[in-house]
Amino acid sequence: MTTLFISDLHLEETRPDITDAFLRFLDQKTSGIERLYILGDFFEAWIGDDEQTPLQETIAGALKAVSDRGVEIFLMHGNRDFLIGEEFCERAGATLLDDPTVVDLYGTPTLLMHGDSLCTADEEYQKFRANMRNPQMQKMMLARPLEDRQKMARQLRDMSMAKNQGKAEDIMDVTPEEVVREMETHGVQQMIHGHTHRPAIHDLQANGQPATRIVLGDWDENVWWLEAAPGQAPELRKEALK
């Protein structure tokens, strides 16, 4: 029995190397596993399930093939692909998860998050996030013509890149106090998230006891995943992308 966690692949047409690495990952790493969790920013951008680009359909088909073998697949929104909907998940054989969600990971209650909500020092981003996650705002966005949404996605990406260049490194990382607050709110001693692109396993204190925060890595130069199995500590692993 094994469960795998990945995040921050940022799949897009301009990075076929990442797409190829993901397809190899599905082929080589998912045989015999129980579950695959994808914790956000799976795609670099998502403007609606109706876009259905060749890349999106290739990925949906590959996931569905894994799902058809009996692997449960779970997908969580990230800050880049928060408009992924039930239609795409159905095509991919995946279940959409709320952010945050607590799961039973072989006897250990574990809090799963994308991670962007933990970066509370970036107040400007948190205001933007709250606006973009508003259901009414999303409904308005999805009602716009596909071409308009494509243009808007490019503009938002350019704005995000420009703003991030001027931000201090600590602002773009999680706020330690927010991590503890979330773990205590949900009554857990283990958290898994992505977003920050700073893969590591951190020891901390929460609920008056030792706790663990596991940060997944982004797929840029390496393929990163977390492997969990009964009776052993989760292991953060990586391989070269190519």
N, C-alpha and C positions, 0 to 999 in steps of 0.2 A: 504493500500500500504506500503510495507516494502522492504528494500534492505539490504542484509547482506554482510559483508566483512570478509574474513579470510586469513591467510597466515602462512607460516612456520610450516606446519604440519610435514614435513620431513618423509613422509610415507616410511616405509621399512619393509621387512619381519621380522626383529629382534624386531620390536615394534608392535606386533599385538594389543596391548592395544590402540594404537593411531588409528589404522585402525578401530577397533571396535567402538571407540568413534566417529570417523568421520561418520561411517554408521548410528550410533544412531542420530548424529547431522542432517544428511540429513532426517532421518525419522521423527524427532521430531521438527525441527526448520524451515524447508523449506515449510511447508504446507501454502499455501496462499500468499507466498512472490512473489515479482516481479522478483528480480534479485539476483544472488549470484556471488560475485567477489572473485576470489582466486588470491592473489597478490604475487605469487612466492614461491619457495621452498616448493611446494606442495609435491613433492617427494624428498627424501634424495639424490637420484642420478637418472639421466636419460641419457641413452647412445644411444637412438634412438627409434623411434616408432616401429621398427621391433622386439624389444626384447619380448614384450607381455608376461610378467610373469603372473602367476595366480593373484598376488596382483594387478598388473596394469589392468588386465581385469576385476577384481571384482570392482575396483574403477570406471573404464570407464562405466561399466554396471549400477552401482548405480547412477552415474551422469546422464546417459542417461535417466534413469527412472524419475529423477527429471525434466529434460528438457522436457520429453514427457508430463509432467503435466502442461507445459506452463511456467515454470520458465526459464528465460534467464540466462545462465551461461557463465561467462567470466574468462579466465585464462591468467595470466601474467607469463612470465619467471622469475625465481629467479637465484641466483648464483649457485644453485645445479642442477637445472633442465632446463637449458637454451636450451637444444636440443629437448624439447617437440615440436612436429610438428603438422601440420594440420591433419595428419592421425589419431593421437590419439584424437585430439579435435573432429573430426567427429564421432569417436566411442563413445565419451563421451557427444555428443550434446553440445559442448562448442565452444565459439568463442575466438580465440587467440588475446590478446591485445598487442599493442606496449607498451614499457616502455620508457618514460612516456606517459600517456594518460590523457586527460581532459574529464570529463563527467559532465553532468548536473544532480546533485543530488538534485532533488526536488527544483529546482530553484537556487541552489548554485553551480557555476562552481567549480569543485573539481579535483585536480591533483592527479592521482593515479600513484604510483611507487612501485617497489619492495623495494628500499631503499639502495641497496649496492652502487649505483653510488653517493650517498650523502656522503659517508665516504671518503672524498678526502684526509684526513690526512694520510690514509694508501696508500701511493704512490705505494708500491710494489704490493698491491692487484689491484689497478686501472690499472696498466700496464698489469697484468695477465688478468683482466676482458676485457680490450680492445682487447687482443689477442684472447681470447676465444669467443668473440662476433663477430669476423671477419668472414664474410660469407665464405670466401675461406678456413679458418681454419676449420670451422664447416663441410664444404663439404668434406674436407680431412679426418676428424675424422669419419664421418658417412660412408665413403667408406671403412674403415677398417673392418676386420672380427669381428663379434659380440664378440667372445672370447677375442680378443685384446682390444676391447672397455671396456669390463667388467674389465679386468686387469688394464687398464688405469684409470678407475673410482676409483678403490680401491687405487691406488697409489696417485691420486690427493687428495682424501679424507684424507689419512694419512698425506700427506704433509701439507694440510690446517690445520689440527688439531695441528700438531707440531708447525707450524708457529704462530698460534693464541695464543698458550700458552705463548709465550714470548712477546706478544704485550701489550702495555699499554691500559687500559680500554678506555681512551678517544679517542685513535686512532681507536678503533673498533666501535665508535659511529658516528653519523652524524656530519658533520661540519656545525655549525649554519649558517655561511655565505653562504654556498652552498644551504641550504634550502631556504633562502631568495632569492638567485639568481634564483633558479628554479621557485619559486612562482611568482616572478616578470617577469621572461621571459614568463611565460604562463598566466600572468595576473589574478591570482587567489588568494583568501584569505583562501582557505582550501586545505590541503594536507592530504592524507592517504597513509601510507606505512608500510612495515614490516621490515624484515631482522635483525634488531638489537636485537630482543628478549627483548625489554624494553618497554612493553605496557604502554602507558600514553597519556594524552591529554595535549598538550603544547600551551600556548598562546604566540604570538610573534607579531612583526610588519613587514608588507610587503606592498609594494606599498603605503607607508605612512599611512596605516590603520591597525587596529587590525586584526590579522590572527590566524589561528588554524592549528596545525600539530597533526595528530592523528597517533599513532604508534600501530600497531596490535601486539598481543602476540603470542609466539610460543606454540605449543601443546606438552608439555613435562609432566608437572604435572597438568596442567589445560587446558580446552578447552576455547579458547579466540575467541570472535567475536565482530564485530561492527554492531550495528543495527541502521539503518537510516529510518526515516519516515517523511512525509510532516509535516511542521509546528513545528518541534521539533529538538533540537540539537542531533546529533548522540551520541549514548550511547555505551560505551565500556563495554562489559559484559564477565563474566567468570563463569565456573563451574568446579568442580573437574573432572579430566580425567576419573576416575573410579566411 
